[in-house]
Amino acid sequence: MIEERVGEILRERGLRIAVAESCTGGLIANRITNIQGASDYFDMGFVTYSNDSKERFLFVPEDVIAAKGAVSSEVARAMAEGVRQATGADVALSVTGIAGPGGGSPVKPVGTVYVGLASESGTFVRKFLFSGDRILIKTQTSEEALKMVLDYLKGKVR
């Protein structure tokens, strides 16, 4: 499982990870903490489902949410940077998206997801468009988010 590999590398390097989740509702933190010994590298997870919680706990500017929408590259970036600022984690991961079945639009259809990663190397965001039901979209999002962390740890995210 990818979460095992991520954990192994984080532990080997003495790094800590924290996550901020919206559309996945804690699934990424759940996957990470399902691995024995996760306390060696997992710091904490935020489930910031509402816009207000993104602003209060992750310092996402209200004007960014108003201008770009909660599901945007800019908000994913701000969430990742905010969770890193709030926790001091070496690697900070964020996800925001539309898991459905409602809430989509022609511009941002159901399945639109942004994954952000902040570290000392900078902040990176990837956009995805998943298909399937709500559970499948959440599962795919968690998988791709963990892949992004693994890619970062392997030096493939710049």
C-alpha positions in Angstrom: 0.0 0.0 0.0 1.2 3.5 -0.9 0.6 4.8 2.7 3.1 2.2 4.0 5.8 3.3 1.5 5.2 7.0 2.3 5.5 6.2 6.0 8.7 4.2 5.6 10.3 7.1 3.8 9.1 9.7 6.2 10.4 7.6 9.1 13.7 7.0 7.5 14.2 10.7 6.9 12.8 11.9 10.3 10.1 13.9 8.6 6.6 14.7 9.9 3.5 15.1 7.8 0.2 16.9 8.5 -2.9 17.0 6.3 -5.8 19.3 5.7 -8.8 17.6 4.1 -12.0 18.9 2.7 -13.8 16.5 0.3 -12.1 13.4 1.7 -13.4 14.0 5.2 -10.4 12.5 7.0 -9.8 9.5 4.7 -6.2 10.4 4.1 -5.4 10.7 7.8 -7.3 7.5 8.3 -5.2 5.7 5.7 -1.9 7.1 7.2 -2.9 6.1 10.7 -4.0 2.6 9.7 -0.2 1.8 9.5 1.4 0.7 12.7 4.0 3.2 13.9 2.4 6.2 12.2 2.9 8.2 15.3 6.6 8.4 14.2 5.8 10.6 11.3 2.1 11.7 11.4 1.6 15.0 13.2 -2.1 15.8 12.8 -5.0 16.1 10.4 -7.6 18.8 9.9 -11.0 18.2 8.3 -11.9 21.7 7.1 -15.1 21.1 5.3 -16.6 24.5 5.6 -15.1 27.7 4.2 -15.1 29.2 7.6 -13.0 26.4 9.0 -10.5 26.9 6.1 -10.2 30.5 7.1 -10.0 30.0 10.9 -7.7 27.1 11.2 -5.7 27.2 7.9 -5.5 30.9 7.4 -7.0 30.7 3.9 -7.9 34.3 3.0 -11.7 34.9 2.7 -11.1 36.9 -0.5 -9.3 34.0 -2.2 -12.3 31.7 -1.4 -14.7 34.4 -2.6 -12.8 35.1 -5.8 -11.7 31.6 -6.8 -14.1 29.3 -4.9 -13.3 26.7 -2.3 -12.5 24.2 -5.0 -9.5 25.8 -6.7 -5.8 25.6 -7.1 -5.4 28.8 -5.1 -7.4 27.4 -2.1 -5.5 24.1 -2.2 -2.3 26.0 -2.2 -3.4 28.2 0.7 -4.6 25.1 2.6 -1.3 23.3 2.3 0.6 26.4 3.3 -1.8 27.0 6.2 -1.5 23.5 7.6 2.3 23.7 7.4 2.2 27.1 9.2 -0.2 25.8 11.8 1.7 22.6 12.6 5.3 23.1 11.5 5.2 19.8 9.7 7.9 19.1 7.1 5.3 18.0 4.6 1.8 19.5 4.5 -0.8 18.0 2.3 -4.2 19.4 1.3 -7.2 18.3 -0.7 -10.3 20.2 -1.8 -12.8 19.1 -4.4 -16.3 18.1 -5.4 -17.1 14.5 -4.4 -20.8 14.7 -5.6 -23.3 13.7 -6.5 -24.3 17.4 -6.4 -22.4 20.6 -6.2 -20.8 20.5 -9.7 -21.0 23.0 -12.5 -19.9 23.1 -16.1 -16.7 24.8 -15.1 -16.1 22.6 -12.0 -17.9 19.3 -12.6 -18.3 16.6 -9.9 -15.0 14.9 -9.5 -12.9 18.1 -9.8 -10.2 17.9 -7.1 -7.1 19.9 -6.3 -4.3 18.4 -4.2 -1.7 20.7 -2.6 1.7 20.0 -1.0 3.8 22.5 0.9 7.3 21.9 2.1 10.6 23.8 2.5 11.0 23.3 -1.3 7.8 25.3 -2.1 4.2 24.6 -2.7 2.8 22.5 -5.5 -0.7 21.8 -6.7 -2.1 19.1 -9.0 -5.6 19.1 -10.5 -7.6 15.9 -11.1 -10.9 15.1 -12.6 -12.3 11.8 -11.3 -15.4 9.9 -12.2 -17.6 7.6 -10.2 -19.8 7.9 -7.1 -18.9 9.9 -4.0 -17.0 7.1 -2.3 -15.0 6.3 -5.4 -14.0 10.0 -5.9 -12.9 10.2 -2.2 -10.9 7.0 -2.6 -9.2 8.1 -5.9 -8.5 11.5 -4.3 -6.8 9.9 -1.3 -4.7 7.6 -3.5 -3.5 10.5 -5.7 -2.8 12.7 -2.7 -0.6 9.9 -1.2 1.1 9.4 -4.6 1.9 13.1 -4.7 3.6 12.8 -1.3 5.5 9.8 -2.5 6.5 11.6 -5.7 7.7 14.5 -3.6 9.7 12.3 -1.3 11.3 10.7 -4.4 12.2 14.1 -5.8 9.7 14.0 -8.6 7.7 17.1 -7.5 9.3 20.4 -8.1 
